[in-house]
Amino acid sequence: MGRFYCGNRKPIDGGHWIGVFRQLVGARDRVKNGLTKLLETNILIDTMKVELTALEPELQRKSEDTEILMEKLAVDQEQADSVSRQNSFI
């Protein structure tokens, strides 16, 4: 490797600058990869938002159906408990 001189006439090893350059290239590549991943994630999130919006009416209907079923189960359980209490007195 050749030697370069700064203003103060001290030799600077060219290999040092090659190492610094490689570190900067590596850091640049990591930042680029990170930004690419963020972009891909944002696209995926946008797609999922559209899908969720499309499913919202169905999810709402199923939630209401579940609520009705839970109310019916509560009534049925109360009736079963009532019959059980009546049979225990016999």
C-alpha positions as CSV (number, residue, x, y, z in Angstrom):
1,M,0.0,0.0,0.0
2,G,1.2,3.5,-0.8
3,R,1.6,6.1,1.8
4,F,-0.1,9.5,1.6
5,Y,0.9,12.6,3.5
6,C,-1.4,15.1,5.3
7,G,-0.6,18.8,5.7
8,N,1.6,18.0,8.7
9,R,3.7,15.6,6.6
10,K,3.0,12.5,8.7
11,P,2.4,9.5,6.5
12,I,-1.1,8.0,6.4
13,D,-1.5,4.4,5.4
14,G,-3.8,3.9,2.4
15,G,-5.1,0.7,3.9
16,H,-6.7,2.6,6.7
17,W,-8.9,4.5,4.2
18,I,-9.8,1.3,2.4
19,G,-11.0,-0.1,5.8
20,V,-13.0,3.1,6.5
21,F,-14.5,2.9,3.0
22,R,-15.6,-0.7,3.5
23,Q,-17.2,0.1,6.8
24,L,-19.1,2.9,5.2
25,V,-20.3,0.7,2.4
26,G,-21.4,-1.9,4.9
27,A,-23.3,0.6,6.9
28,R,-24.9,2.0,3.7
29,D,-26.0,-1.5,2.7
30,R,-27.5,-2.2,6.2
31,V,-29.4,1.1,6.0
32,K,-30.6,0.3,2.5
33,N,-31.7,-3.2,3.6
34,G,-33.5,-1.8,6.6
35,L,-35.4,0.8,4.5
36,T,-36.4,-1.9,2.0
37,K,-37.8,-4.0,4.8
38,L,-39.7,-1.0,6.2
39,L,-41.2,-0.3,2.7
40,E,-42.2,-4.0,2.3
41,T,-43.8,-3.9,5.8
42,N,-45.7,-0.8,5.0
43,I,-47.0,-2.3,1.8
44,L,-48.1,-5.5,3.7
45,I,-49.8,-3.4,6.4
46,D,-51.7,-1.4,3.7
47,T,-52.9,-4.7,2.1
48,M,-54.0,-6.1,5.4
49,K,-55.9,-2.9,6.2
50,V,-57.8,-3.2,2.9
51,E,-58.6,-6.9,3.7
52,L,-59.7,-6.1,7.2
53,T,-62.0,-3.3,6.0
54,A,-63.5,-5.7,3.6
55,L,-64.1,-8.3,6.4
56,E,-65.5,-5.8,8.9
57,P,-69.2,-6.3,8.0
58,E,-68.8,-10.1,8.2
59,L,-67.0,-9.8,11.5
60,Q,-69.7,-7.5,12.9
61,R,-72.4,-10.0,11.8
62,K,-70.6,-12.9,13.4
63,S,-70.1,-10.9,16.6
64,E,-73.8,-10.2,16.7
65,D,-74.6,-13.9,16.1
66,T,-72.3,-14.8,18.9
67,E,-74.0,-12.4,21.2
68,I,-77.5,-13.9,20.4
69,L,-76.1,-17.4,20.9
70,M,-74.7,-16.5,24.3
71,E,-78.0,-15.0,25.4
72,K,-79.8,-18.2,24.2
73,L,-77.3,-20.4,26.1
74,A,-77.9,-18.4,29.2
75,V,-81.6,-18.9,28.9
76,D,-81.1,-22.6,28.2
77,Q,-78.8,-23.0,31.2
78,E,-81.3,-21.3,33.4
79,Q,-84.0,-23.7,32.2
80,A,-81.7,-26.7,32.7
81,D,-80.9,-25.5,36.3
82,S,-84.6,-25.1,37.0
83,V,-85.4,-28.6,35.8
84,S,-82.4,-29.9,37.8
85,R,-83.7,-28.2,41.0
86,Q,-87.2,-29.6,40.5
87,N,-85.8,-33.1,40.0
88,S,-83.7,-32.8,43.1
89,F,-86.9,-32.2,45.2
90,I,-88.5,-35.4,44.0
